[in-house]
Every structure is written in C-alpha cells, then in structure tokens.
Amino acid sequence: MTVNGGSLLAYMRAGESSGEAGKGEREETPAIHADLAPTSTTITRATATATNTAAVENRTPTPPHTATPTQTLTVSYDVEYTVEREHGYAEHYLTYNGERVPYKGITKDGRFVAIVSRRYVLIPSEDVEAAIREAGQPTIIIREGWRTYWVIPAPKLDDRDPECGVLVGNSVDGSQALRVYTYIKLGDAYAVLKGVHKVNELEARHLEGIKRTVGELNIIICKILGNASQNGYYLAQMDYRAEAGEVEDILKLDLPDYVKSAAANAYRTMGTLRAVYEEAAKAIWRGSPNPHQKKPTILTKLEHYTTLNNYIFTLTWYRQHTPKQK
C-alpha cells in the first residue's frame, strides 16, 4: 500500500520587525509528524519511511559542526498490521528488523500524518467537531496542518459585556492534547485565558481514557460556556493605573518584541493595566505585523498567553490581597 529585556522607553519606540519566540511542544511521545506543510512520505506493506526536517520548525541543527541547515533522517519499518478507522484514517502498527517497536504510523486518505506511540489514542477532529456542535455553534474554524481549532461564543448576559466563549483544539498527529479554554474577545482578537486560576479549562492527552472524555465533551463545553461570560470580571480587576515597574517586568517576559512593544505603547497612551493586557493579548493573537515574518501557530500563541497571563493575573491578585499603605 503506497500512501502519500530592554527598557520601557526602548520598547515604546521599538519597531515591529522582531519575530516570534521559538516555542513549541509535543504532546506525550516521540513522533515523526507532518506539521504545517506535510512532507511527501511513503508507507508500503513492507516498509514505512518518514522524513523530518529541522528547518520546518526553525530549529538550529546540533553537532556535528558540519551539519547543513537542512538535515534529513530516513527510517524504514515493517508494517505488522493495519487498522482502518473512520473518516479515512488508518493506523499502521510497526516492526523493525522483525521486532515489534512501540510505534505506529497514522495516515488519512492515503496521506502520511505522523508516527506516534502505540499508546497514542487517535481522536479524529471530525468526532470532536460533532461533539462541539451538540454544545454550540462554532463561529470560526481554524485548521493548521493536522491541528484544528473551534471558536464558540457564549450567550451574553449584558450587551455591554465583551464577548466570551471557548476555544477548543485537537490534533491527530500527537502535536497537542485535546483542549478547551475560555477566551475574551477584544476587537478582532481573542485573549485566551490559559492557565488562569479558577477559570475552567480542559487538557486531555491522547491516552487511555480520552474516549470517555470525548463522549462527555459536549457536556464539558456546555459547562465551561455557561461560566465563560463571567470572565469579563477579570478585565474589570485591571482597571487601575499601572506602575512603570510592572510594565518593565512585562518587557522581561519571554514574549515576542511586537507583544512587548504593544504593551509599552498601551502604557504610554492609556496607562491602565487593563489597556496594557488587552493590547498585548491582541498582539499575540494577530502575530507579527511584519509581512516577512512567519505567522505564529495557535499552539505558539497559547504558550505566549500562558506567559502573559501568569504574570498579569498574579499581579492583579497581589494588588487585591495586599493591604494599601496609608
């Protein structure tokens, strides 16, 4: 079978040419996968061949020093047996030199998707979307390679409140867990409240037990959606004059320069911590304004939100629980 750091003033004046921070993550097991631009790969009844290129994720090759910017690693496996799944997916269980190995290949409609652990439980995004539509109607669907994201707004309690809702994400290549996060919409951008204390979220790895989670996903989403509209409260907590030192600390975070520049400019023009947070969050969602810079993936944006949220919401909590000096 053949299948295819700097000062606050400096950031106030900074240009928008810097790229995104090079963050990324794998879900749980070593895997060879076709990322945003799936590589042409062949899996036959006799062999499985996969190619992974360091340049795809902008990683600098490690020694030997003679390495070129693009390296290719080709590994061949025997296919022990194949299990056909719904929606055109197939799982090919692998052996090497006659010995069973702890990996399997995943394909969809004859296209290579990934090589993952045998323990990896494939959850088709088609099944996730079916569960989502039982809970609400997604207004935006974003597809990035083998990752899919759905934006589902929650009913508003008051027309004056910002739109809140949930962001659901899934992958079929081992690159991320099944996720449900709350967001607050800011203009044409979204602030994802990943890692915020007391805000409901779900992260379920593709291991034994995830099928039960998917079976209850519509209930989980309904519950999180029901509480999402209350999260505008967190923005109201930030309605106070930010201190220069607080903004200086934001500029020391591991965030792209265009995010830091947005935060510094918001402090200069509006002054409140809420404005600083909102503009930084918008910049994360929109990505670099430099058309020559590669746009960050949602996965990278989520890491940036975690970094920003951990600082801003800790700062807000500290402000509320520290007695004011007379």
matplotlib code that plots the C-alpha trace (Angstrom):
import matplotlib.pyplot as plt

x = [0.0, 1.5, 0.3, 1.2, 14.8, 15.3, 14.0, 10.4, 11.3, 13.1, 10.0, 7.8, 9.9, 10.6, 9.9, 7.7, 10.3, 11.1, 9.9, 8.0, 9.7, 10.6, 8.4, 6.7, 5.6, 5.0, 2.1, 3.5, 5.5, 8.4, 6.8, 7.7, 4.9, 3.9, 3.5, 2.1, 3.5, 3.1, 6.2, 5.7, 6.1, 5.6, 4.3, 4.2, 3.2, 6.8, 8.3, 7.4, 9.6, 9.3, 11.2, 11.6, 13.4, 14.9, 14.2, 10.4, 10.3, 13.2, 15.5, 19.3, 20.8, 23.0, 26.6, 28.4, 29.5, 29.5, 25.7, 23.8, 20.8, 18.5, 19.0, 17.1, 16.6, 15.1, 14.0, 12.3, 9.9, 7.9, 4.1, 2.9, -0.8, -3.1, -6.3, -8.7, -10.5, -13.4, -13.1, -10.3, -7.8, -5.6, -3.2, -0.2, 1.5, 5.2, 8.1, 11.9, 14.2, 11.5, 11.0, 7.9, 8.6, 6.4, 5.3, 2.6, 2.1, -1.1, -2.4, -5.6, -7.0, -3.6, -1.6, 1.1, 0.1, 2.5, 4.5, 3.4, 3.5, 1.3, -0.2, -1.5, -5.3, -6.4, -9.3, -10.4, -11.2, -14.4, -15.6, -14.6, -16.5, -19.6, -19.5, -18.9, -22.0, -24.1, -23.0, -22.9, -22.3, -18.7, -18.2, -14.6, -12.8, -9.0, -7.0, -3.2, -1.8, -3.2, -4.4, -7.9, -9.4, -13.0, -14.2, -17.6, -19.1, -21.2, -24.6, -24.1, -25.6, -25.4, -24.9, -22.3, -20.1, -17.3, -17.9, -16.7, -16.6, -14.4, -11.6, -11.4, -8.3, -7.4, -4.7, -4.4, -0.6, 0.4, 1.4, -1.1, -3.7, -7.5, -8.0, -10.8, -10.0, -12.0, -11.5, -12.4, -12.8, -11.0, -12.0, -10.9, -8.6, -9.0, -7.4, -7.2, -7.3, -5.0, -3.6, -5.7, -6.6, -10.3, -11.1, -12.4, -10.3, -9.6, -6.4, -6.8, -3.9, -4.5, -4.0, -6.3, -9.4, -9.7, -12.5, -14.7, -13.7, -14.8, -18.1, -18.7, -17.2, -20.5, -21.4, -18.0, -18.2, -21.7, -20.5, -17.5, -19.6, -22.1, -19.4, -17.5, -19.5, -18.4, -14.8, -15.2, -14.8, -11.1, -10.7, -12.5, -10.0, -7.3, -8.9, -6.2, -3.1, -0.2, 3.2, 6.2, 8.0, 5.1, 5.4, 9.1, 8.6, 6.3, 9.2, 11.4, 9.0, 9.7, 7.4, 8.0, 9.1, 6.0, 3.9, 6.2, 6.0, 2.2, 2.3, 4.7, 2.7, -0.5, 1.1, 2.3, -1.0, -3.7, -1.8, -4.1, -3.0, -6.2, -5.1, -1.6, -3.0, -5.6, -3.1, -0.5, -3.2, -4.3, -0.7, -0.3, -3.4, -2.6, 1.0, 3.9, 2.8, 5.9, 4.7, 8.0, 7.8, 6.2, 2.9, 2.8, 0.7, -2.2, 0.0, 2.7, 0.1, -1.2, 2.3, 2.5, -0.9, 0.3, 3.4, 1.4, -1.5, 0.8, 2.3, -0.7, -3.2, -0.7, 0.0, -3.8, -4.3, -1.4, -2.8, -6.2, -4.8, -2.1, -3.2, -2.9, -0.3, -1.7]
y = [0.0, 3.3, 6.5, 9.6, 42.5, 46.2, 49.4, 50.6, 53.6, 51.4, 49.3, 52.4, 53.3, 49.8, 48.8, 45.7, 43.7, 41.1, 37.5, 35.3, 33.5, 30.0, 27.9, 24.6, 21.5, 17.8, 16.1, 13.0, 10.7, 10.9, 11.2, 12.0, 14.1, 16.2, 19.6, 22.7, 21.5, 17.7, 16.0, 13.6, 10.2, 6.6, 3.7, 0.4, -3.1, -3.9, -0.6, 2.7, 5.7, 9.1, 12.3, 15.0, 18.3, 20.5, 23.6, 23.0, 24.2, 26.7, 24.6, 25.0, 21.6, 20.3, 18.9, 17.7, 21.1, 20.1, 19.8, 21.7, 23.9, 21.1, 17.6, 14.5, 11.4, 8.3, 5.3, 2.2, -0.1, -3.2, -2.9, -5.6, -4.9, -2.0, -1.0, 1.1, 3.9, 6.2, 9.3, 7.8, 7.3, 4.2, 3.1, 1.0, -0.9, -1.2, -3.5, -3.1, -5.9, -8.4, -7.0, -5.1, -1.4, 0.9, 3.0, 3.2, 5.3, 7.3, 8.1, 9.8, 9.2, 7.8, 10.8, 10.5, 12.1, 11.0, 8.3, 8.1, 5.8, 2.7, 4.1, 7.1, 7.1, 8.7, 11.1, 12.3, 16.0, 15.1, 13.4, 16.4, 18.8, 16.6, 16.9, 20.7, 21.2, 19.5, 22.2, 25.3, 26.6, 27.4, 30.8, 30.2, 27.0, 27.3, 24.4, 24.4, 21.2, 18.3, 20.6, 22.1, 24.8, 25.9, 29.2, 29.0, 32.2, 32.1, 33.9, 37.4, 38.3, 42.0, 43.7, 45.9, 42.9, 41.7, 38.5, 35.5, 31.9, 28.8, 27.8, 24.0, 22.5, 18.9, 17.2, 13.8, 13.8, 13.9, 17.6, 18.7, 17.4, 17.9, 21.3, 23.6, 27.1, 30.2, 33.4, 37.1, 38.8, 42.1, 43.8, 41.4, 39.4, 36.9, 36.8, 33.1, 32.7, 29.7, 28.9, 31.5, 30.5, 29.5, 29.7, 26.4, 24.6, 21.1, 19.4, 15.7, 13.8, 11.2, 8.3, 5.6, 7.3, 10.1, 8.4, 8.8, 12.5, 12.9, 11.1, 13.8, 16.7, 18.4, 18.4, 19.8, 22.5, 23.5, 23.9, 26.0, 28.1, 28.6, 30.2, 32.0, 35.2, 35.8, 36.1, 39.7, 40.3, 39.7, 42.7, 44.9, 44.0, 45.5, 49.0, 50.8, 52.9, 50.6, 51.3, 51.7, 48.9, 46.5, 47.2, 46.9, 43.4, 42.6, 43.6, 41.0, 38.1, 35.5, 37.2, 38.4, 42.0, 43.1, 42.0, 43.9, 47.0, 46.8, 46.7, 49.6, 51.8, 51.0, 52.1, 55.3, 56.2, 54.8, 53.9, 51.2, 47.6, 46.6, 48.5, 47.0, 43.5, 44.0, 45.4, 42.7, 40.0, 41.4, 41.4, 37.8, 36.8, 38.9, 37.9, 40.0, 42.9, 42.4, 40.6, 39.0, 37.2, 33.8, 34.0, 32.0, 29.0, 28.8, 26.4, 29.1, 31.8, 29.6, 29.5, 33.3, 33.7, 31.4, 33.6, 36.8, 35.5, 34.0, 37.5, 39.7, 37.7, 37.1, 40.8, 41.5, 39.0, 40.5, 44.0, 42.9, 41.0, 43.4, 46.0, 49.5, 51.6, 54.7]
z = [0.0, -1.0, 0.7, 0.1, 28.1, 27.2, 28.7, 28.8, 26.7, 24.1, 23.6, 23.4, 20.3, 19.1, 15.6, 14.7, 12.9, 15.5, 15.1, 17.5, 20.3, 19.1, 21.4, 20.6, 22.3, 21.7, 23.4, 25.1, 22.9, 20.4, 17.0, 13.4, 12.0, 9.0, 10.5, 8.8, 5.4, 5.4, 3.8, 1.0, 2.6, 1.6, 3.7, 2.0, 3.1, 3.5, 4.8, 6.4, 5.6, 7.3, 6.8, 9.3, 8.6, 11.2, 9.2, 9.3, 12.9, 12.5, 14.8, 14.6, 13.9, 16.7, 16.3, 14.2, 13.1, 9.5, 9.6, 6.9, 7.7, 6.5, 7.7, 6.5, 8.6, 6.9, 8.9, 7.4, 9.3, 8.5, 8.9, 11.2, 10.6, 9.8, 11.5, 9.4, 11.3, 10.4, 8.4, 6.2, 9.0, 9.3, 12.0, 10.8, 13.7, 13.0, 13.5, 12.9, 11.8, 12.7, 16.2, 17.3, 18.1, 20.3, 17.4, 14.8, 11.7, 11.1, 7.6, 6.4, 2.9, 1.9, 3.2, 5.9, 9.2, 11.9, 13.6, 17.3, 20.2, 20.1, 23.3, 21.4, 21.1, 17.8, 18.2, 14.8, 14.7, 12.9, 16.1, 18.2, 15.9, 16.2, 20.0, 19.7, 17.6, 20.2, 22.7, 20.5, 17.0, 16.2, 14.5, 13.4, 12.5, 12.1, 10.5, 10.9, 9.3, 11.4, 14.2, 14.3, 16.5, 17.0, 18.5, 20.2, 21.7, 24.9, 25.2, 26.6, 29.9, 29.0, 25.6, 27.2, 28.2, 25.9, 24.0, 25.9, 24.8, 24.5, 22.2, 21.5, 20.0, 18.8, 16.8, 15.1, 14.9, 18.6, 18.5, 21.2, 23.6, 23.3, 24.8, 25.9, 27.0, 27.8, 25.8, 25.9, 22.6, 22.2, 19.0, 16.2, 18.5, 21.3, 24.7, 25.7, 29.5, 29.5, 33.0, 34.8, 38.4, 38.8, 35.1, 33.8, 31.2, 29.9, 28.7, 27.9, 26.5, 23.7, 26.0, 27.6, 28.9, 26.4, 24.6, 27.7, 27.8, 24.1, 25.0, 27.6, 25.6, 24.8, 28.5, 29.4, 26.8, 27.9, 31.5, 30.5, 28.1, 31.0, 33.1, 30.3, 30.3, 34.0, 32.9, 31.9, 35.6, 35.3, 33.0, 35.4, 38.1, 35.9, 35.7, 37.6, 36.8, 36.0, 37.5, 35.4, 37.2, 36.5, 32.8, 32.9, 34.3, 31.3, 29.0, 30.6, 29.9, 27.2, 24.6, 21.1, 20.8, 18.9, 22.0, 24.4, 22.1, 22.2, 26.0, 26.3, 23.9, 25.7, 29.0, 27.4, 25.7, 28.1, 31.3, 32.9, 33.4, 31.5, 28.4, 28.7, 29.0, 26.2, 23.7, 24.5, 24.1, 20.8, 19.5, 20.5, 18.6, 15.5, 15.3, 13.9, 11.7, 9.7, 6.5, 6.0, 9.4, 9.6, 11.5, 14.8, 15.1, 17.6, 19.6, 19.9, 20.7, 23.6, 25.1, 24.8, 26.5, 29.3, 29.9, 29.8, 32.0, 34.6, 35.2, 34.8, 36.8, 39.6, 39.7, 39.8, 42.6, 44.6, 44.2, 45.6, 48.5, 49.6, 52.2, 51.0, 52.7, 54.4]

ax = plt.figure().add_subplot(projection="3d")
ax.plot(x, y, z, "-o")
ax.set_aspect("equal")
plt.show()
